[in-house]
Amino acid sequence: RPLTEMLKSVVVSSANDCACALAEHIAGSEAAFVQRMNERAQELGMANTHFANCTGLDDGPDANEHLTTARDIAIMSRELLKHEKIKEYTTIWMENITHVTMQGSKEFGLANTNKLVRFYDGTTGLKTGYTSGAGYCLSASAERGGMEVIAVVMHCKTSPDRFESAKALLNYGFANYALVDPMENLTIEPVPVVLGRQALVQVQAQGAGTILIDKALAGSVTCAVELDESVTAPVLKGQQLGTLRVEAGGRLLREIALAAAQEVPALGFPDIWRMMLERVCMAG
């Protein structure tokens, strides 16, 4: 319970004291935690980011070393949104927290610094920020029609400016882009198996997923299936049997591998001998 309340305090109202306490608890010290932050940032491909502390504040001796970009914040935001608790906590509008001390307990209220949580339809998070150097910043995420969009704004002059700028970016994303599922209403025929214990092997797409596309091209998406005419056993599960090419407006959007959905063992000598006898008997 105390851990949950500290996390909520961090993500809802930027409680820097809680951020430091959590960092020390996880890694033993803030410095050790910051090192882990930087290592994780590099793993995610945040090439232009370097953390100097766990709060984001740009004061102190390491202020000039605390750097990031809007793109890197978007990468980090995308990773954070994979965790449902992040969405749950960052969309809290107001909530009371009970703070327990040696002298007793005290209740206080949290109010979300991200005003889009209440005033923008479909908001799923995420986090505000402010320093004198960076200005008013915001990483905002929203979902509509199954498509989730992230907007990152930095160096805004006022707090209202960051919300209006983020709303404009989110609106642009929803108005101009859509997700298409290339596998929707697409039937892929099984492939004949030569000398296999099954006559056919079912085919599945590997890593198809949805594709982000300009809405103007959404109606022109085509899928071309290229499959082997047959395959000789043994067939391994996951063995590539063809390719699905997804195109729109004359441009290749994605090539998706089509693979065997299950293993098909080869016929053994006894199986082949039995088949030959059956054919002889039928012919006779």
NORPE-V573497 format. One record per residue. N is the residue number from 1. PSI is psi in whole degrees, 0 to 359 (999 if undefined). Layout:
N&PSI + N&PSI
//
This chain:
1&311 + 2&322 + 3&315 + 4&317 + 5&326 + 6&318 + 7&317 + 8&320 + 9&324 + 10&309 + 11&334 + 12&316 + 13&24 + 14&50 + 15&97 + 16&330 + 17&321 + 18&323 + 19&316 + 20&318 + 21&318 + 22&319 + 23&316 + 24&323 + 25&320 + 26&316 + 27&355 + 28&332 + 29&160 + 30&321 + 31&318 + 32&323 + 33&319 + 34&323 + 35&318 + 36&325 + 37&313 + 38&322 + 39&317 + 40&323 + 41&319 + 42&322 + 43&324 + 44&352 + 45&20 + 46&75 + 47&336 + 48&28 + 49&137 + 50&121 + 51&137 + 52&345 + 53&178 + 54&3 + 55&337 + 56&356 + 57&142 + 58&35 + 59&170 + 60&176 + 61&337 + 62&16 + 63&319 + 64&347 + 65&357 + 66&100 + 67&148 + 68&179 + 69&166 + 70&320 + 71&316 + 72&322 + 73&323 + 74&320 + 75&314 + 76&320 + 77&317 + 78&320 + 79&318 + 80&322 + 81&354 + 82&345 + 83&118 + 84&328 + 85&327 + 86&314 + 87&318 + 88&313 + 89&318 + 90&352 + 91&8 + 92&128 + 93&305 + 94&142 + 95&146 + 96&138 + 97&137 + 98&120 + 99&118 + 100&129 + 101&178 + 102&334 + 103&356 + 104&194 + 105&151 + 106&135 + 107&136 + 108&161 + 109&144 + 110&138 + 111&129 + 112&131 + 113&346 + 114&99 + 115&345 + 116&337 + 117&324 + 118&330 + 119&6 + 120&123 + 121&128 + 122&6 + 123&132 + 124&357 + 125&186 + 126&296 + 127&139 + 128&168 + 129&153 + 130&134 + 131&164 + 132&328 + 133&319 + 134&340 + 135&198 + 136&124 + 137&160 + 138&133 + 139&112 + 140&139 + 141&146 + 142&154 + 143&133 + 144&134 + 145&32 + 146&358 + 147&127 + 148&133 + 149&143 + 150&132 + 151&130 + 152&125 + 153&145 + 154&158 + 155&35 + 156&152 + 157&326 + 158&166 + 159&315 + 160&327 + 161&319 + 162&323 + 163&319 + 164&321 + 165&318 + 166&319 + 167&319 + 168&318 + 169&316 + 170&316 + 171&319 + 172&316 + 173&312 + 174&328 + 175&332 + 176&351 + 177&156 + 178&161 + 179&135 + 180&144 + 181&107 + 182&340 + 183&352 + 184&128 + 185&20 + 186&125 + 187&127 + 188&119 + 189&149 + 190&160 + 191&133 + 192&142 + 193&126 + 194&128 + 195&39 + 196&160 + 197&350 + 198&146 + 199&334 + 200&152 + 201&131 + 202&152 + 203&139 + 204&152 + 205&139 + 206&117 + 207&43 + 208&289 + 209&186 + 210&160 + 211&131 + 212&130 + 213&152 + 214&131 + 215&329 + 216&338 + 217&355 + 218&326 + 219&354 + 220&15 + 221&130 + 222&150 + 223&125 + 224&120 + 225&126 + 226&110 + 227&149 + 228&143 + 229&326 + 230&168 + 231&141 + 232&131 + 233&153 + 234&148 + 235&128 + 236&145 + 237&129 + 238&357 + 239&129 + 240&133 + 241&357 + 242&192 + 243&143 + 244&120 + 245&122 + 246&123 + 247&158 + 248&133 + 249&33 + 250&9 + 251&136 + 252&122 + 253&318 + 254&144 + 255&125 + 256&128 + 257&136 + 258&126 + 259&163 + 260&132 + 261&342 + 262&167 + 263&141 + 264&107 + 265&156 + 266&153 + 267&140 + 268&173 + 269&317 + 270&322 + 271&316 + 272&319 + 273&318 + 274&319 + 275&319 + 276&318 + 277&318 + 278&320 + 279&321 + 280&317 + 281&318 + 282&321 + 283&327 + 284&999
//
